[in-house]
Amino acid sequence: MPVTSAGLLLYREGEVLEVFIAHMGGPFWARKREGAWSIPKGEYDAGEDPLAAARREFAEEIGVAAPDVGYADLGSFRYTSGKLIRVFAGAAADFTVDAVRSNTFEVEWPPRSGRRQSFPEIDEAAWVSVTEARSLLVAGQRPALDALERFLATVAE
């Protein structure tokens, strides 16, 4: 059974469609920009409600509760590794966060040093245009942007 994650893709419509995404923390991603951002998400267990898991993971990664808005299920998207991410989209034009307060993870750093250091899972989050998000997001999550645009097109009809 593949590893499954659930995430929230907040969006706001204006002159351009924007999404709220997060830069992954830790030394591997520190100097990377393109392909180093993610939809705030995390793993969930079989039997757990994916939307509830997505809301929990958003709070853990961003440091504030997910906005209390309606969420649309955009579907599941498969990474080349086989991992699946289920994405829920919510209109949250007024959502802001002063500072990201992410949970942390521990890793040996520098490599083979025997020293363990803690790093935030997420070190930055921002509203960006969908166009910019296409290059910033990790490749396996980019199809969720197409799904969001399809969803919004059907809602507008």
C-alpha positions in Angstrom: 0.0 0.0 0.0 1.5 3.4 -1.0 2.2 6.1 1.5 -0.7 8.5 1.5 -0.7 12.2 2.4 -3.5 14.8 2.6 -3.1 18.5 2.1 -4.9 21.8 1.8 -4.5 24.0 -1.2 -5.8 27.4 -0.2 -6.6 29.8 -3.1 -7.7 33.3 -3.7 -9.1 34.8 -6.9 -8.2 38.3 -7.9 -6.4 39.7 -10.9 -4.6 36.4 -10.9 -5.4 33.1 -9.2 -3.1 32.6 -6.2 -2.4 29.6 -4.0 -0.8 29.4 -0.6 2.2 27.0 -0.6 5.1 26.3 1.7 8.9 26.0 1.3 10.3 22.8 2.8 12.7 23.2 5.6 16.0 21.6 6.5 19.4 21.6 5.0 18.6 19.8 1.8 16.1 22.4 0.7 17.8 25.5 2.2 19.3 26.9 -1.0 16.6 25.6 -3.4 13.6 27.5 -4.8 12.2 25.7 -7.8 10.7 22.3 -7.0 11.3 23.0 -3.3 7.8 24.1 -2.3 4.8 22.0 -1.2 1.1 22.1 -0.5 0.9 22.0 3.3 0.3 18.3 3.9 1.2 15.2 5.8 0.6 11.4 6.1 -2.5 9.9 7.4 -3.5 6.3 8.3 -6.1 4.1 6.6 -9.4 4.7 8.2 -8.6 8.3 9.1 -10.7 11.1 7.5 -8.4 12.6 4.8 -9.8 16.1 5.2 -9.4 16.0 9.0 -5.8 14.8 8.5 -5.2 17.6 6.0 -6.5 20.2 8.5 -4.3 18.8 11.3 -1.2 18.7 9.1 -1.8 22.3 8.0 -1.9 23.4 11.6 1.3 21.5 12.4 3.2 22.8 9.4 2.1 26.4 9.3 1.5 26.9 13.0 -2.1 28.2 12.8 -5.4 26.5 12.3 -6.6 26.0 8.7 -9.2 28.5 7.7 -12.8 27.5 8.5 -14.0 27.4 4.9 -15.6 24.8 2.6 -13.1 22.5 1.0 -13.5 20.7 -2.3 -11.8 17.4 -2.9 -9.6 17.8 -6.0 -8.6 14.1 -5.9 -5.4 12.1 -5.4 -2.2 12.7 -7.3 0.7 10.2 -7.5 4.4 11.1 -7.2 6.9 9.2 -9.3 7.9 7.4 -6.1 4.4 6.0 -5.9 3.4 8.1 -2.9 -0.1 9.6 -3.1 -1.3 13.0 -2.0 -5.0 13.8 -1.7 -5.6 17.5 -2.1 -8.5 19.6 -0.8 -9.0 23.2 -2.1 -10.5 26.0 -0.1 -11.1 29.7 -1.0 -9.4 31.7 1.7 -8.9 35.2 0.4 -8.5 36.7 3.8 -6.0 34.1 5.2 -2.7 35.6 6.4 0.0 34.3 8.7 2.6 36.6 10.4 5.2 33.8 10.8 5.4 30.1 10.1 5.7 28.1 13.3 6.2 24.6 11.9 6.9 21.4 13.8 10.4 20.1 13.5 12.3 17.0 12.4 15.7 15.7 13.4 18.5 14.6 11.0 22.2 13.9 11.2 23.8 17.2 10.0 26.4 17.6 8.7 26.2 14.1 7.1 28.3 11.4 8.8 29.1 13.9 11.6 27.3 11.9 14.3 25.6 15.2 15.3 21.8 15.4 15.1 20.1 18.8 14.5 16.5 19.8 14.5 15.0 21.7 11.5 11.5 23.1 10.8 9.5 21.0 8.3 8.4 24.3 6.7 10.5 27.4 6.9 8.4 29.8 4.8 4.9 30.0 3.3 3.5 32.5 0.8 0.7 33.3 -1.6 2.0 33.0 -5.1 0.4 33.0 -8.6 -0.6 29.6 -10.0 1.9 30.4 -12.8 4.8 30.8 -10.3 3.5 27.8 -8.3 4.0 25.5 -11.3 7.8 25.9 -11.1 8.0 26.1 -7.3 6.0 23.0 -6.3 7.5 19.6 -6.3 6.7 17.9 -9.6 4.2 15.4 -8.1 2.0 18.2 -6.8 1.8 20.3 -9.9 -1.2 18.4 -11.4 -3.2 19.6 -8.4 -3.0 23.1 -9.9 -4.7 21.9 -13.1 -7.3 20.2 -11.0 -7.9 23.5 -9.1 -8.3 25.4 -12.3 -10.8 22.8 -13.7 -12.7 22.9 -10.4 -12.9 26.7 -10.5 -14.0 26.7 -14.2 -16.9 24.3 -13.4 -18.0 26.5 -10.4 -17.9 29.6 -12.6 -20.3 28.1 -15.2 
